[in-house]
Structures are given as structure tokens and as C-alpha cells.
Amino acid sequence: MRHRRQPTRNRTGWTSNVLNELSELFVAHAATVQRPVLDIGAAYGVATLPALAAGATVYANDADPTHLAALEAATPPAHRPRLRLLPGRFPQDLDLPPASLDAVHASNVLHFLTGNELTAGLALIRRWLAPGGRLFIQAGTPYQQPFQAFIPIYEERVRTGVPWPGWIEDTRAISTHKKLGQIPRSLHLLDEQVLTNLLTTAGLAVEHSWTYCRRDLPRSMHLNGREGVGCIASSYTE
Ligand SMILES: C[S@@+](CC[C@H](N)C(=O)[O-])C[C@H]1O[C@@H](n2cnc3c(N)ncnc32)[C@H](O)[C@@H]1O
């Protein structure tokens, strides 16, 4: 299928009509589990719709309820009984029972959270996952063409041990990319080390993490093959 970018309605970047590599792993896992799975920042359903088609029960969360309305409208009637919409901002607006989920998917959404929100959110995910449950994360790193001017700042912060080295207070001050108006002023670019620290602190085990250039990233954002970070973590079996 030809990749097509779809702008979000609340200026939180773009979603795609094609699964990225990490989301593909989430969908394959969702096909094998019994308990519900949670898709954080589901947008129009790029991962939720295939997970439903694979037989999973999916809780679709998004900060913009109009995205979820479009997702619901695109869901085949036969799959709707397994879809639950959870509008609201993660982490503060979501409340789920402990050990109620077999998987959580967060693709291209954690950038919109501050460091404190990430810490609080990961602790909640840890609580919501049943033993052996898995978390799938895809996030952008600082190594993307529009953020090149930020790389020396980021690398210096890493070198000196700044806790959230990828936090950009004002994207307009470091980039002139023509589509900058489609993202928020502040953005949290992530990396393997920050994600590993977050996951470990939350009590999750990192199974696999890697950097790559995801297949649906626009060419104008390509830099050096490390544009994205993928990560799969699991909740310990007790
Ligand atoms: C860049 S899109 C990514 C959509 C999809 N997950 C993907 O991989 O293409 C970001 C989505 O996350 C949602 N979002 C942003 N911040 C959020 C938050 N704190 N909680 C829940 N959803 C959020 C936006 O409304 C938007 O639909």
C-alpha cells in the first residue's frame, strides 16, 4: 500500500495509513492474547483497526475525541463490540483496573508528554499490564532532519547527564521546517537510554530496543538511519 500521511486535527503531528514496523509487532502480539489491549494516541486507528481485525479487544485512547469518532466510523460493524473508546489525555485522564491488559501500544505519542508525565504514565502502564503483558513504544529521536540544529544541544545534555535531554521547549527556535505549525511548540524527542531508564524505573523489563528509520517517515525527515526508536518491554511474571 502507498504510504499516505494524515494530519491530526489537534496539531499533534501526522498519522499514517500504513503500519510502522513497531506497530506491526504490536498487532501480531494482539492477535495472540485474551485480555484487552490499549492503544494510546490511537488517532484514526492505524494500529487499532488491524488489531481489531486480528481478533483483539481494543481500548482506543486519544486526546482528541473527533479522532476516535472517525476511528469508530471506520470500524466494521462486526468488530465494534470489541472496541472501547477512551477519550482523554494520557496519563491523567485514564483509569483502568490493575492487571487488566495484555498489551499497550504507544506509537508517536510519547513526544507530547513531559518527563514527569512520562514517569507517571509508565508507572500506570506497569500497573495495568497483567503479568507477562507487553508494552510497544515507537518514538522519534533527535536525529531527524528538521531537528538537526538541536543535536549538539541534545548530545551535550547527554554528556552532562541532564535528565530529559530530548525536551525541546520551543521547536520554532530550533527549526524552520515548513510543516512546523502541525506540531506543538514543545516536543519531547526520546532515545534508547531515556526509554530504558523510564521502563526500568517503572518496573518493566526491556526485551528489545533499537533505532531505525521507520517505513512511514517522510523523506524530508530522514537523516542517518537513527530517526526513530522502537522498544518492547514486558511486565514480569509473578
Ligand atoms: C502523531 S499521532 C500518532 C497516531 C498513531 N499512534 C500513529 O502511530 O500513527 C499522535 C496522536 O496522539 C494523540 N495524543 C497526543 N497527546 C496525547 C495524550 N497525552 N494522550 C492521548 N493521546 C494523545 C493525538 O491526538 C494524535 O491523535
Ligand as a Chemical Component Dictionary entry (heavy atoms), coordinates in Angstrom:
data_LIG
# 
_chem_comp.id                   LIG 
_chem_comp.type                 NON-POLYMER 
_chem_comp.pdbx_formal_charge   0 
_chem_comp.three_letter_code    LIG 
# 
loop_
_chem_comp_atom.comp_id 
_chem_comp_atom.atom_id 
_chem_comp_atom.alt_atom_id 
_chem_comp_atom.type_symbol 
_chem_comp_atom.charge 
_chem_comp_atom.model_Cartn_x 
_chem_comp_atom.model_Cartn_y 
_chem_comp_atom.model_Cartn_z 
_chem_comp_atom.pdbx_ordinal 
LIG C1  C1  C 0  1.341  11.630 15.698 1  
LIG S1  S1  S 1  -0.245 10.965 16.053 2  
LIG C2  C2  C 0  0.160  9.234  16.136 3  
LIG C3  C3  C 0  -1.020 8.343  15.825 4  
LIG C4  C4  C 0  -0.730 6.852  15.734 5  
LIG N1  N1  N 0  -0.490 6.267  17.027 6  
LIG C5  C5  C 0  0.395  6.555  14.788 7  
LIG O1  O1  O 0  1.337  5.848  15.167 8  
LIG O2  O2  O -1 0.336  6.998  13.637 9  
LIG C6  C6  C 0  -0.457 11.413 17.760 10 
LIG C7  C7  C 0  -1.839 11.114 18.325 11 
LIG O3  O3  O 0  -1.745 11.132 19.743 12 
LIG C8  C8  C 0  -2.791 11.903 20.296 13 
LIG N2  N2  N 0  -2.293 12.469 21.555 14 
LIG C9  C9  C 0  -1.387 13.452 21.748 15 
LIG N3  N3  N 0  -1.101 13.606 23.058 16 
LIG C10 C10 C 0  -1.856 12.680 23.712 17 
LIG C11 C11 C 0  -2.010 12.322 25.082 18 
LIG N4  N4  N 0  -1.312 12.934 26.043 19 
LIG N5  N5  N 0  -2.876 11.335 25.382 20 
LIG C12 C12 C 0  -3.587 10.695 24.423 21 
LIG N6  N6  N 0  -3.472 10.986 23.112 22 
LIG C13 C13 C 0  -2.625 11.962 22.763 23 
LIG C14 C14 C 0  -3.120 12.939 19.242 24 
LIG O4  O4  O 0  -4.439 13.428 19.381 25 
LIG C15 C15 C 0  -2.906 12.153 17.947 26 
LIG O5  O5  O 0  -4.055 11.503 17.523 27 
# 
loop_
_chem_comp_bond.comp_id 
_chem_comp_bond.atom_id_1 
_chem_comp_bond.atom_id_2 
_chem_comp_bond.value_order 
_chem_comp_bond.pdbx_ordinal 
LIG C1  S1  SING 1  
LIG S1  C2  SING 2  
LIG S1  C6  SING 3  
LIG C2  C3  SING 4  
LIG C3  C4  SING 5  
LIG C4  N1  SING 6  
LIG C4  C5  SING 7  
LIG C5  O1  DOUB 8  
LIG C5  O2  SING 9  
LIG C6  C7  SING 10 
LIG C7  O3  SING 11 
LIG C7  C15 SING 12 
LIG O3  C8  SING 13 
LIG C8  N2  SING 14 
LIG C8  C14 SING 15 
LIG N2  C9  SING 16 
LIG N2  C13 SING 17 
LIG C9  N3  DOUB 18 
LIG N3  C10 SING 19 
LIG C10 C11 SING 20 
LIG C10 C13 DOUB 21 
LIG C11 N4  SING 22 
LIG C11 N5  DOUB 23 
LIG N5  C12 SING 24 
LIG C12 N6  DOUB 25 
LIG N6  C13 SING 26 
LIG C14 O4  SING 27 
LIG C14 C15 SING 28 
LIG C15 O5  SING 29 
# 
